[in-house]
Amino acid sequence: MEGLEQLKTQAGRLKKLAGQWSSQALEYVHQVPSEQIYAAVAILLFTSFLLLLVRLFKRPKANTILLTGLSGSGKTVLFYQLRDGSSHHGTLTSMEPNEGTFVLHSEKSKNGKENPVHLIDVPGHSRLRAKLDDVLPQAAGIVFVVDALEFLPNCRAASEYLYDILTKVSVVRKKIPVLILCNKTDKVTAHSKEFIRKQLEKEIDKLRASRSVISTADIANDITLGVPGEPFSFSQCQNKVKVAEASGVAGEISEVEQFIRDHVKS
């Protein structure tokens, strides 16, 4: 009982002290000119409004990497190699996007010191490529996978798809970096990345010429590749375009991992 009485006494003292402080605060407020009070309130409201705008319009740093390319180029195998170090015997074909957020398999031994990567494997079938437009706004980089073994029969189709990507307004304006990844280069009959680069540039140069005649309605949305009057080169693109080699089945993916880390910071 004695302890309870002490608590009541302390509570009463605190209440009395709070009342004194409140009275002193009100007295001080009454002494301050009303113009200063209005100005202080206006500054507080304006500052709060600015902070709200910053929170609304500040974009989080993108951490999404898109894997795309023709069907059969090995995108899905690369996805699983990056995620868990497994090739799944190289027999996977995806008709729906494979998607996941994870620390790269090669970095898991670093005890969580690396930032997770949001990786999306976009199906390469022509009827499903529209899905790419849905995820481009969040992309920090694009990995365009090319089958180095079956490159020549697919060169035209790969060039057309790559041309479409490089002329997308969202890719050019955001300067989204593109890695052209020549996959399956562990095979003896695979074409080298230099050969693939030169052939893609030649085909895109032809496409650039054939698609130069466009309707007036499309002019506003058209992105022109390269320098007029000069043969096309990837070095002329407004966004960075790099060519590298890999083998998803063999787990030789260091160059694509480096590309990812260059654009999704730790």
N, C-alpha and C positions, 0 to 999 in steps of 0.2 A: 504493500500500500504506500509505503514511504517513497518507493521509486516512482510510482505512478504520480504522486503529488509533485515530485521534482520535475517530471516530464511536463506536467500541466503548467508549472511555474515557468519553465523555460519556453514553452510554447507561447505563453502570455507575453513574456518579454520580447520574443521575436515578432509577435503580432504588433506590439506597441512600437518597436523599432521600425518595422515596415511602414506603419502609419506615419511615423515621423519623416522617414525618407520620402514617402509619397507627398506629404505636405510641403516639404522643402522643394521637391521637384516641381510641383504645381506653382509654388511661389516664384521659382526661378523662371518658369515658362511665362508667367504673367508679366515678369519684368522685361522679357525680351520683346523688342518691337515686332508687331505682326508681320511686317514686310520680310524680316529675316526668317520667320517661321515659314512663310509661304515659299520663300526662295529655297530653304532647306528641303521642304517637301517636294518642290518641283525638281530639284537636283536628284533626290532619292528616286522619284518616279522615273525620271529620264534615264538614270543609270540602270535601274531595273529593266527598263524597256530595251536598252542596248544589250544587256546581258542575255535577255530572252532572244533577241535577234541573232546573236552570235551562236547560241545553242541550237537555234532552228536551222541556220544556214551553214554551219560548220560541218563539212563532210568528214566522216571518219576515214582514215587512211585505208585505201583498198588493200586487201590481202588475198584477192582471188586471182588464180592463174587458170586460164582456159586452155584445155588440150583440144585441138581440132585438126581436121585434115580429112582426106578421103577414107571411105570404109576400107578396112583391111590394112591400113598403114601401121597399125600397132599401138594406137592411142590407149586402148583399155589395158593392154599389158604394161605400158609405161605407168598408167595410173596406179596399178597394184604394186609395181616395183617401188614407186615413190612412197606409197602408203605403208606397205609391210614387207618389202623386199622379196615378194613372190611373183613369179612370171605366170603362174597358173598354166604352165606348159604352153603358153602362147596360143591358146585355142579360143580366146574370148572375142566375141563380137557384140557390141552394144547397140541396142535400138532405143534405149532410154539413157539419159545422162547419168553417168556415175558421178557421184558428188560426195565430198567429205571434207571435214576440217581436221587436220592432224599435223603433228610434228613429222617432218620427213624421216623415213626409216633410218637413214644413215646418221641422223642427228639425235636419235633417241637415247644414246649413251651420254648425252650432255646434261642429263638431269634437269630437263625442263627449261634450260636457259634460252632455247630458241623459240621464236614465235610460231604458233601453228599456221599452216597454210590452208586456205580454202581452195580446193582443186576441183574443177568441173571438167569431165570428159564429155564433150559435145559429140553426139553421133554424127558420122560423116556422110550418111545417106542423104542424097540431094533433097528428098522430101522432108527431112528433119532438120535441115540446116537453119531454118528460121528460128530455132531455139537459141542460136548464137546471139541474135539481136536482143533476146530477153535478158541475157547475162552480161552483155558487153558493158553496160554502165558501171558495173562493179569490178571490172577487170583491171588488174595491175600489170598484166602481161598476157600475151598469147603465144602458145607453143603450137606451131603449124607442123604437123608430123607428115613426113613424106616417106614412102616405101622405097628405099634405095635399091632393092632387088628388082621390083617391077616398075621402075620409074618411067622408062621410055613409053610403054603402052599407056601410061596414065598421065604423062607430062602435060598434055593439053587440058585435061580435066582438073588437075592439080593447079595449073596456072590460072585457070578461070576462077576457081574458088579462092585462091590467094589474091587475085586481082580484086575480087569483090570485097575481101576483107580490107585490103590496103586502101580502097577508095570509100570505105564507110566513113561518114562524117564524124561519128563518135570516136572512131579509132584515130583519125587524123587530128581532130581538135584537141583530144586529150593526150595526143602523142603516145598512145599505148605501144610499148615496145613489142616487137614480134621476133620470135626465134623460129627459124625454119630448121626443123630437126630431121636430119636424114637418118632414118631408123633402119636397123638390120645391117649396119655396115660391118658387122663381124663376119659376114659371109664373103667368100672369095669373089663371087660374081657381082657383088654390090657396087654401085657407082659411087664415085667419090663425091664429097660435098662440093668441091670446086666445079666438077662437071654438072652436078645438079643445079648449082647456083647459076651457071652460065646459060643452061638450057631454060631455066625458069625466066631469067631476064629476057632472053630472046622471045619466048612465047608471050610474056607480058608486054613486050614492045609491040608485037603484032596485035595483041588485043587492044592496046592503047590506040593504035591507028584505026582499027576496025570499029571501035566504039566512040570515036571522036565526034561522029555525027549523031547528035542527040536532039530530041525535041526541045522546043523553047520552054515547055513546062518543067523539064528536068534540069535546066541549066543551073538553077539556084542550089540544087542538091548535089551537083556533080563535083567530084574531086579529081583534078588532073594529076596524073602521076608523072614524075620525071621532069626533065627540062625539054621544052619544045625544040625540035631540030637536032636533038642528041639521042643516041641509042640509050634505052632505059638501063638504069643500074639501081640496085637496092640502096646504094649510098645517096641517091637523090631523094629518097623518101623523107617526109617531114618527121616521121617517127623512126626510131632506131630499128633497123632490121639486121639480124645476125644469122649466119648459117653455121650449124654445128652437126656433130655426129653422135649416134647413140646405138645401143642394141638393148632393147627392152628384155628380150629373152635371156641374154647373157648378163644382164644387170649392169651393163656399161652405160651409166646414166649421169656421170659426173657433170657433163656440160649443161644438161637441163637443170640439174640441181643448183648449179652455180647461177644460172639465169634466174631461177626462182628466188634465190637468196639475194640476188642483186636488186630485185624489185619488191620483195617482201622482206623488209628489214627485221633483223633479230631484235 
